[in-house]
Amino acid sequence: MYTLYSMQNSGNCYKLRLAMAQLGVRFQIRDVDILKGESRSIEFLKINPNGKVPTLVLPDGRPITESDAALYYLAEGTPLLPVGRFARAEALQWMFFEQYSHEPYIAVARYWLTIAPDGRETKKDCFPEWNERGHHALRVMERQLCVRDFFADGQYSIADIALYAYTHMADEGGFDLSGYPAINAWLERVRSQPGHVDIAWRP
């Protein structure tokens, strides 16, 4: 059985719970509260030297320590990973976009506004930049979704899961999605996929 070291309200952790729910993969959760420093414990650092969640431990005990790498691993040989060299590269393209152009702004703003609001004041000078860059990422997504139902190869895939995780909670980071009709339609398409679960779901 897989073991997911996870923090329930983390979007990166939610990606893996959603994918495994949709794939019917059996797994157990080990809760890690990063706000209490649990990801920096000696025991956890033996599993993930980078001290971050999610960490997915395979049935044979090997860990995968980045959310999108774990998504790719889980999707291998399933409908969640597009077939064909270009289609797979396209999925990875959008997953890299999520990690470098989307998550650092939309997810980070959410963290300081919703997950750790006590530290919000120390980050107040960062919010304008996060807002500007987050909306830039949303506009890139909107343009793609005006011509495609999904991000990679025209089908629902791990690229959509990766981008859905924090986009569907963007309001918690202060982002108003009302001006993005294509994104909102896509969010509904993702929610309608078989086996969809929300962020509160646990196995």
Summary of the structure (lengths in Angstrom):
residues: 203
radius of gyration: 16.6
end to end distance: 12.4
largest distance: 48.3
contacts: 648
relative contact order: 0.16
helix: 57%
strand: 8%
